[in-house]
Amino acid sequence: DRLQGQLTASVTRVAAKVGKDIKCALDSTGMGVMPAELLQKHGDNFIPYQFTAKSKQALIESFVAAIQRGEIIITDETTRDEMMEFEYQYTRTGVIYTAPEGYHDDCVIALALANYARGNTVSQWGVA
């Protein structure tokens, strides 16, 4: 119950900061399921995104395309550092995108989700 109360309080704070006019995509996979469900009760501007190998590939490729088109300019040093370390590996089923061991990709994923929320349509096969 205490954990649920803390989560509810955190979700309420996030919803208040975001408001109802800003689209906000969020991870609705694993530990993100409950916060995503609670945030969606605060408004339809909270957009769930379920991560799978294919959906992450599509998300990152859409994000990279937006950068290449000049729609996104990364000025934050932490995010630039994460982007420089971000890796990809070709597999028989697609491309795997990840940070190397000991590094983080939180800023990269957050910005990729923001790109998704701003209106880029991402299908499981790539940018639609």
One Martini backbone bead per residue (centre of mass of N, CA, C, O) as a GRO file, in nm:
protein
  128
    1ASP     BB    1   0.057   0.063  -0.020
    2ARG     BB    2   0.294   0.260  -0.003
    3LEU     BB    3   0.386   0.231  -0.295
    4GLN     BB    4   0.120   0.316  -0.425
    5GLY     BB    5   0.117   0.600  -0.296
    6GLN     BB    6   0.382   0.697  -0.427
    7LEU     BB    7   0.297   0.659  -0.718
    8THR     BB    8   0.048   0.839  -0.716
    9ALA     BB    9   0.202   1.097  -0.637
   10SER     BB   10   0.395   1.099  -0.879
   11VAL     BB   11   0.180   1.104  -1.102
   12THR     BB   12   0.046   1.368  -1.013
   13ARG     BB   13   0.298   1.545  -1.055
   14VAL     BB   14   0.342   1.486  -1.353
   15ALA     BB   15   0.062   1.572  -1.456
   16ALA     BB   16   0.088   1.867  -1.357
   17LYS     BB   17   0.344   1.942  -1.524
   18VAL     BB   18   0.231   1.866  -1.811
   19GLY     BB   19  -0.063   1.847  -1.842
   20LYS     BB   20  -0.302   1.871  -2.133
   21ASP     BB   21  -0.122   1.997  -2.394
   22ILE     BB   22   0.102   1.778  -2.367
   23LYS     BB   23   0.269   1.545  -2.520
   24CYS     BB   24   0.331   1.204  -2.370
   25ALA     BB   25   0.558   0.962  -2.397
   26LEU     BB   26   0.555   0.619  -2.261
   27ASP     BB   27   0.654   0.357  -2.090
   28SER     BB   28   0.451   0.034  -2.115
   29THR     BB   29   0.673  -0.157  -1.988
   30GLY     BB   30   0.657  -0.336  -1.731
   31MET     BB   31   0.714  -0.098  -1.495
   32GLY     BB   32   0.532   0.107  -1.689
   33VAL     BB   33   0.236   0.022  -1.674
   34MET     BB   34   0.116   0.164  -1.425
   35PRO     BB   35   0.195   0.459  -1.479
   36ALA     BB   36   0.054   0.471  -1.754
   37GLU     BB   37  -0.233   0.414  -1.655
   38LEU     BB   38  -0.248   0.653  -1.456
   39LEU     BB   39  -0.186   0.883  -1.661
   40GLN     BB   40  -0.431   0.828  -1.854
   41LYS     BB   41  -0.640   0.935  -1.637
   42HIS     BB   42  -0.536   1.246  -1.683
   43GLY     BB   43  -0.495   1.191  -2.004
   44ASP     BB   44  -0.467   1.171  -2.366
   45ASN     BB   45  -0.156   1.284  -2.371
   46PHE     BB   46  -0.086   0.997  -2.278
   47ILE     BB   47   0.148   0.784  -2.449
   48PRO     BB   48   0.185   0.468  -2.508
   49TYR     BB   49   0.493   0.254  -2.515
   50GLN     BB   50   0.584  -0.049  -2.653
   51PHE     BB   51   0.854  -0.251  -2.598
   52THR     BB   52   1.040  -0.387  -2.861
   53ALA     BB   53   1.254  -0.464  -3.090
   54LYS     BB   54   1.089  -0.330  -3.323
   55SER     BB   55   0.991  -0.067  -3.178
   56LYS     BB   56   1.273   0.042  -3.113
   57GLN     BB   57   1.376   0.059  -3.396
   58ALA     BB   58   1.157   0.255  -3.499
   59LEU     BB   59   1.205   0.481  -3.296
   60ILE     BB   60   1.506   0.537  -3.364
   61GLU     BB   61   1.478   0.580  -3.672
   62SER     BB   62   1.288   0.824  -3.647
   63PHE     BB   63   1.480   0.998  -3.481
   64VAL     BB   64   1.716   1.005  -3.681
   65ALA     BB   65   1.555   1.130  -3.914
   66ALA     BB   66   1.490   1.396  -3.765
   67ILE     BB   67   1.782   1.482  -3.738
   68GLN     BB   68   1.856   1.474  -4.045
   69ARG     BB   69   1.620   1.697  -4.106
   70GLY     BB   70   1.645   1.917  -3.857
   71GLU     BB   71   1.415   1.883  -3.621
   72ILE     BB   72   1.663   1.802  -3.435
   73ILE     BB   73   1.856   1.954  -3.170
   74ILE     BB   74   2.145   1.875  -2.986
   75THR     BB   75   2.263   2.050  -2.681
   76ASP     BB   76   2.295   1.835  -2.480
   77GLU     BB   77   2.562   1.676  -2.346
   78THR     BB   78   2.445   1.411  -2.236
   79THR     BB   79   2.299   1.329  -2.496
   80ARG     BB   80   2.541   1.336  -2.683
   81ASP     BB   81   2.702   1.121  -2.533
   82GLU     BB   82   2.494   0.894  -2.567
   83MET     BB   83   2.491   0.899  -2.877
   84MET     BB   84   2.795   0.824  -2.911
   85GLU     BB   85   2.748   0.534  -2.753
   86PHE     BB   86   2.546   0.431  -2.923
   87GLU     BB   87   2.428   0.116  -3.043
   88TYR     BB   88   2.452  -0.129  -3.312
   89GLN     BB   89   2.297  -0.446  -3.427
   90TYR     BB   90   2.296  -0.693  -3.648
   91THR     BB   91   2.030  -0.911  -3.730
   92ARG     BB   92   1.806  -1.139  -3.859
   93THR     BB   93   1.554  -0.944  -3.728
   94GLY     BB   94   1.750  -0.683  -3.710
   95VAL     BB   95   1.795  -0.407  -3.495
   96ILE     BB   96   2.005  -0.326  -3.221
   97TYR     BB   97   1.953  -0.089  -2.959
   98THR     BB   98   2.222   0.041  -2.742
   99ALA     BB   99   2.397   0.056  -2.462
  100PRO     BB  100   2.672   0.007  -2.329
  101GLU     BB  101   2.831  -0.118  -2.093
  102GLY     BB  102   2.809   0.142  -1.842
  103TYR     BB  103   2.580   0.283  -1.993
  104HIS     BB  104   2.341   0.520  -2.110
  105ASP     BB  105   1.983   0.583  -2.263
  106ASP     BB  106   1.769   0.779  -2.140
  107CYS     BB  107   1.785   1.036  -2.322
  108VAL     BB  108   1.741   0.903  -2.592
  109ILE     BB  109   1.465   0.775  -2.530
  110ALA     BB  110   1.319   1.032  -2.442
  111LEU     BB  111   1.356   1.181  -2.716
  112ALA     BB  112   1.223   0.963  -2.891
  113LEU     BB  113   0.947   0.986  -2.748
  114ALA     BB  114   0.903   1.286  -2.811
  115ASN     BB  115   0.902   1.248  -3.114
  116TYR     BB  116   0.657   1.063  -3.118
  117ALA     BB  117   0.458   1.268  -2.976
  118ARG     BB  118   0.481   1.501  -3.206
  119GLY     BB  119   0.379   1.291  -3.470
  120ASN     BB  120   0.530   1.053  -3.533
  121THR     BB  121   0.491   0.768  -3.717
  122VAL     BB  122   0.512   0.435  -3.581
  123SER     BB  123   0.585   0.132  -3.689
  124GLN     BB  124   0.698  -0.192  -3.681
  125TRP     BB  125   0.862  -0.114  -3.972
  126GLY     BB  126   0.852   0.199  -3.921
  127VAL     BB  127   0.799   0.472  -4.088
  128ALA     BB  128   0.471   0.604  -4.190
   0.00000   0.00000   0.00000
